[in-house]
């Protein structure tokens, strides 16, 4: 019953116009802001940790905006997976650094796209597949019934989806050796601590367990690292996709230095559009030296 409900919900949302989906998202986000819930609690903790310079009203305003924008992101996904993703990409505006991916590819080098959980990142998958053969790393969803829908939706524009397994990582190396494009969500917390998986590095000056995969890929293949995010424009006017160069030391031999540079790049993206970042993600749940998680009461 639960699986059928999810499928019907996805199908229904995919048929709505963008303005209707975003209005529903705004309503859902406002509702989540008004009641106690896990997403709100986690987002408040993260915002308090990352923006100590803001006063209480400013943090509360960012929290409210974040929950509204995150709800829009959630409700837009079915429309991107099952709706007219091609039309959405064609209407998408290109912002800062739009020429960076092509400039890198013209150097006969592979390109690693680091795409944080910021804005409408799902739309970006379809645009990247238009630039070059694209291999996208993904973590299988908790709801197994959704995996087929997500994979079909993300790959409909031509991208190749590979899971976060040894085989998936191998596929990334192979794509970069062919001088193609790969994309990774750089702000996902690794499952393990260690130089082969993740190390602690500052993120908004807070120690965060950070993946080493991006730096290893760049170091071993000579690939160019770029960041991207898809900004949601107000009034259902679509999206604007931006590209930023990576910090210089993102492929440093020292994994801690490289991870710090990776986080600096994510932070640079987030500071441009903080209300559209997924602050409800438990980014700091694993602490150095076994310290207590800030999300535990």
C-alpha positions in Angstrom: 0.0 0.0 0.0 2.8 2.4 0.9 4.7 1.7 -2.3 1.6 2.3 -4.4 0.9 5.6 -2.7 4.4 6.8 -3.3 4.2 5.9 -7.0 0.8 7.6 -7.4 2.1 10.7 -5.6 5.1 10.9 -7.8 3.0 10.5 -10.9 0.5 13.2 -9.8 3.2 15.7 -8.9 5.0 15.1 -12.2 1.9 16.4 -14.1 1.5 19.7 -12.3 2.9 23.0 -13.7 6.0 24.4 -12.0 4.1 27.2 -10.4 1.6 24.8 -8.8 4.4 22.5 -7.5 6.4 25.5 -6.0 3.3 26.9 -4.3 2.6 23.5 -2.8 6.3 23.3 -1.7 6.0 26.8 -0.1 2.9 25.7 1.8 4.5 22.4 2.9 7.7 24.2 4.0 5.8 26.8 6.0 3.8 23.9 7.6 7.1 22.2 8.6 8.4 25.5 10.0 5.3 25.8 12.2 5.4 22.4 13.8 8.1 20.4 15.7 9.9 17.9 13.3 13.2 16.3 12.7 14.1 18.3 9.6 13.5 21.6 11.4 15.5 20.6 14.4 18.5 19.5 12.4 18.4 22.5 10.1 18.3 24.9 13.1 21.3 23.1 14.7 23.3 23.3 11.4 22.5 27.0 10.8 23.4 27.9 14.4 26.8 26.0 14.0 27.6 27.5 10.6 26.4 31.1 11.0 27.4 32.3 14.5 27.7 35.8 13.1 24.0 36.0 12.5 21.6 37.1 15.3 18.7 35.0 16.4 16.0 36.7 14.1 18.4 36.3 11.1 19.0 32.6 11.8 15.2 32.0 12.2 14.5 33.7 8.9 17.1 31.6 7.2 15.6 28.5 8.8 12.1 29.3 7.5 13.4 30.1 4.0 15.4 26.9 4.0 12.5 24.7 4.9 10.3 26.3 2.2 13.0 25.9 -0.5 13.8 22.3 0.6 10.1 21.5 0.3 10.1 22.9 -3.2 13.1 20.8 -4.1 11.4 17.7 -2.9 8.1 18.3 -4.8 9.9 19.3 -8.0 11.8 16.0 -8.2 8.9 14.0 -9.7 8.4 16.7 -12.4 12.1 16.4 -13.3 12.1 12.6 -13.3 8.8 12.0 -15.0 7.9 15.3 -16.7 9.4 17.4 -19.4 13.0 17.6 -18.2 14.2 18.5 -21.7 11.9 21.5 -21.7 13.1 22.6 -18.3 16.7 22.4 -19.4 16.1 24.4 -22.6 14.4 27.1 -20.5 17.2 27.1 -17.9 19.4 30.2 -17.8 23.2 29.9 -17.7 24.9 32.0 -15.0 28.4 32.4 -13.8 31.2 30.3 -15.3 29.0 28.7 -18.0 32.0 28.2 -20.3 34.2 26.4 -17.7 33.1 22.8 -18.5 33.7 23.2 -22.2 37.0 25.0 -21.7 38.2 22.0 -19.5 37.0 19.4 -22.0 38.8 21.3 -24.8 42.0 20.7 -22.9 41.5 17.0 -23.5 41.0 16.4 -19.8 38.3 14.7 -17.8 36.0 16.9 -15.7 34.8 16.2 -12.2 31.6 18.1 -11.4 31.1 18.6 -7.6 27.4 19.4 -7.2 26.3 20.1 -3.6 22.8 19.7 -2.3 22.0 23.2 -3.3 19.0 24.4 -5.3 17.5 22.2 -7.9 20.4 19.9 -8.5 18.3 17.3 -10.2 17.8 19.6 -13.2 21.6 19.9 -13.6 22.0 16.2 -14.3 20.2 16.6 -17.6 22.2 19.7 -18.6 25.5 18.0 -17.8 24.6 15.1 -20.1 24.3 17.5 -23.0 27.9 18.8 -22.6 29.7 15.4 -22.8 29.2 11.7 -22.0 28.3 12.0 -18.3 28.6 9.4 -15.5 26.8 10.3 -12.3 27.5 8.8 -8.9 24.4 8.3 -6.7 23.5 6.7 -3.4 20.5 4.3 -3.7 17.4 5.8 -1.9 16.0 4.4 1.3 12.7 3.7 -0.4 13.6 0.9 -2.7 10.4 1.3 -4.7 11.8 4.7 -5.8 15.1 3.5 -7.3 13.7 2.5 -10.7 11.9 5.9 -11.0 14.9 7.9 -10.0 17.3 6.0 -12.3 15.0 6.2 -15.3 14.4 9.9 -14.6 18.0 10.9 -14.2 19.2 8.8 -17.1 16.5 9.9 -19.5 18.7 12.8 -20.7 21.6 10.5 -21.5 23.5 10.4 -18.2 24.9 7.0 -17.0 24.0 6.4 -13.3 26.4 4.4 -11.1 25.9 3.5 -7.4 28.3 4.3 -4.5 30.0 0.9 -4.7 33.4 -0.3 -5.8 32.0 -0.9 -9.3 30.6 2.6 -9.4 33.9 4.2 -8.4 35.7 2.1 -11.0 33.2 3.4 -13.6 34.2 7.0 -12.6 37.9 6.3 -13.1 37.2 4.8 -16.5 35.1 7.7 -17.6 37.8 10.2 -16.6 40.4 8.2 -18.4 38.2 8.6 -21.5 38.3 12.3 -20.9 34.6 12.4 -20.1 32.5 14.1 -17.4 31.6 12.7 -14.0 29.4 14.2 -11.3 29.5 13.7 -7.5 27.6 15.1 -4.5 30.6 16.3 -2.5 28.8 17.1 0.7 27.5 13.6 1.5 29.0 12.2 4.7 31.2 9.1 4.1 30.1 5.9 5.9 33.6 5.4 7.4 36.4 7.4 8.8 39.8 6.7 7.3 42.1 8.0 4.5 40.4 5.6 2.0 36.9 7.0 2.7 36.7 10.2 4.7 38.7 12.6 6.9 37.8 15.5 9.1 38.1 19.0 7.6 36.5 22.3 8.3 33.1 23.1 6.8 31.9 26.6 7.8 34.7 26.3 10.4 33.1 23.2 11.9 34.9 19.8 11.6 33.0 17.6 9.2 33.7 14.1 8.0 34.5 14.7 4.3 35.0 12.4 1.4 38.4 11.9 -0.2 37.0 10.4 -3.5 37.0 13.7 -5.4 40.7 14.5 -4.6 41.8 10.9 -5.4 40.0 11.0 -8.8 41.5 14.3 -9.7 45.0 13.3 -8.5 45.1 10.0 -10.4 43.5 11.1 -13.6 44.5 14.7 -14.0 40.9 15.8 -14.3 39.7 19.3 -13.8 37.4 19.9 -10.8 34.5 22.3 -11.1 31.5 23.1 -8.8 28.0 23.6 -10.0 24.6 24.5 -8.5 21.2 25.2 -10.0 19.6 28.3 -8.5 15.8 28.3 -8.2 14.5 31.6 -9.5 11.6 33.3 -7.7 8.0 33.3 -9.1 8.4 30.0 -10.9 10.6 31.6 -13.5 12.7 28.5 -13.8 16.4 28.0 -12.9 19.9 29.4 -13.4 22.9 27.1 -13.5 26.3 28.3 -12.2 29.8 26.9 -12.4 32.7 27.7 -10.2 36.4 26.7 -10.3 37.6 24.5 -7.5 40.1 25.8 -4.9 43.7 25.2 -5.9 44.5 22.4 -3.4 41.5 20.2 -4.0 43.9 17.5 -5.4 46.6 18.0 -2.8 48.5 14.8 -1.8 47.6 15.5 1.8 44.0 14.1 2.2 43.1 16.6 5.0 44.3 19.6 3.0 42.4 18.3 -0.1 39.2 17.7 1.9 39.5 21.2 3.4 39.7 22.6 -0.1 36.7 20.5 -1.2 34.7 21.9 1.6 35.8 25.5 0.8 34.3 25.0 -2.7 31.0 23.8 -1.3 30.9 26.7 1.2 31.6 29.2 -1.7 28.5 27.8 -3.5 26.3 27.7 -0.4 27.2 31.3 0.6 25.8 32.5 -2.7 22.4 30.9 -2.1 22.2 29.8 1.6 18.4 29.5 1.8 18.4 26.9 -0.9 20.9 24.6 0.8 19.8 21.3 2.4 20.5 22.3 6.0 18.3 19.5 7.2 21.0 16.9 6.4 22.9 15.6 9.4 26.2 16.8 8.1 28.0 16.8 11.5 26.6 13.6 13.0 30.1 11.9 13.1 32.4 13.9 15.3 36.2 13.7 15.8 37.5 11.4 18.6 34.0 10.0 19.1 32.6 13.2 20.5 28.9 13.5 21.0 26.7 14.3 17.9 25.2 17.8 18.1 21.9 16.2 17.0 21.5 14.1 20.1 19.5 15.8 22.9 
